Amino acid sequence: MMGHQPDFQPKLFYHQINLEQRIPANHILRKIGEKIDFAFIYDEVRDRYGDKGNVSVPPPVILKMMLLLILYNVRSERELMNTIPLRLDWIWFLGYDLDSTIPNHSVLSKARNRWGLEVFRSFFERIVWQCVEMGLVDGTKLFMDSSLIQADASNNSVIKKDVLNIHLVKGFNELESRLDERPEENEPKSGTTNRHHISTTDPDASVTRQGPGKATLQYKAHRSPSMQKQKSSPSPR
């Protein structure tokens, strides 16, 4: 017999919800919570807090939030705070409950200002190194990120390749024919514009637009993190 879903009626109390039981044993956040010590930061930042005033968000929670931001590739701190109430695993990892109040996204920027950017970065790197030492980072996967670098060339130097071919002289072809090894053509650039246009002052640059605004001549740089274990030296702090 086919069942029919009844109309949803929210309950006032949920007596059988246990976050601890809802997080799988092999969940990455459970592994991190079991093996990584976040409490070290209490002693590290104790002198940056006063004895009076409003109670701050616990420093270990702030580090965990930043770890979630990076681990799950969240686009912004504001989006992170908006997503936390929707994720039972995140709520559990942060030590919150279903009815806990999620702090404003500004607590992360305030913490960086209070601790100092370099100190904040060193704390985060220390957490990453703990993950490496505990075997949570094994190097089997490599994540690449890219950023655009503005080319030192004027946008006015971009012309159609058909126009450029008209100005090529026979002497160039004659000189190339006398070379022992002819230069190989570079890999074609992506995009319709780059297939038909080229910069006369920087031919290696590509016409690229990121987000709103005009297209400009840019390069794309690819970066990947590199970590190596050192048995004799202590972990960086």
Residue, then its C-alpha position, 0 to 999 in steps of 0.5 A: m500500500m502506498g504511503h502518503q506524507p502528512d502535512f508538516q507540523p513542527k514540534l515544540f520539543y525533540h527528545q530523540i535528537n542526538l547530534e553525537q549519534r548523527i555524525p558518522a564514525n568516518h566523518i572527517l570532522r569527527k576525525i579532526g575533533e578526535k585527533i586535533d587539539f584546539a585548546f592550545i590557543y587559550d594560553e596563546v591569546r590570554d593576554r589579548y583579552g581583558d578581565k571585564g566586558n562582554v564575553s567573547v566567542p571561545p578562541p577554539v570555536i573561532l579556529k574551528m570556524m576558519l577551518l570550516l571556511i577553508l575545508y569546505n571552500v565557503r565563499s565568505e565569512r557571512e555565508l559561513m555563518n548562514t550555513i552553520p545552522l543548516r549543517l548538523d555536522w558543523i554544529w556538532f564540530l563547533g560544540y553547539d546545539l540545535d538551539s545555540t545562537i550562531p555569532n555574527h560573521s564579524v567575530l572572525s574579523k574582530a578576532r584577527n584584529r585582536w590577535g594580529l594577522e600574523v599570529f592568527r595565520s600561525f595558529f591556523e598553520r599549527i592546526v594544519w600541521q597537526c592534521v599532517e602529523m596525525g595522518l589526516v593529510d596524506g598528500t594523495k590529493l593536490f588542490m590547485d588554485s589560480s589567480l589573475i595577474q595584471a599584464d604590463a601591457s596596454n589594452n590598446s595593443v590588442i589587435k586582430k590576428d588577421v591584421l597582424n598577418i598582413h604586416l608579416v614580411k617575407g624576411f621572417n619566413e626566410l630567417e625561420s627556414r634557416l634555423d636548425e630547430r623551428p620554434e614550436e607554437n604555443e598552446p592555443k589560448s582559451g576563449t574566442t577572443n584570444r583565438h582571434h586577437i593578440s597583443t602586439t606588445d605582450p603576445d603571451a598575455s590573454v584577454t581576460r575578464q573576471g566578474p563585472g567590468k572590462a576585459t584586460l590583459q592578464y596572466k593566470a598563476h596556478r598555486s598549490p600548497s606544499m607540505q613536508k614532514q620533518k622528523s627532527s624539527p618541531s612543528p611550526r607554531 
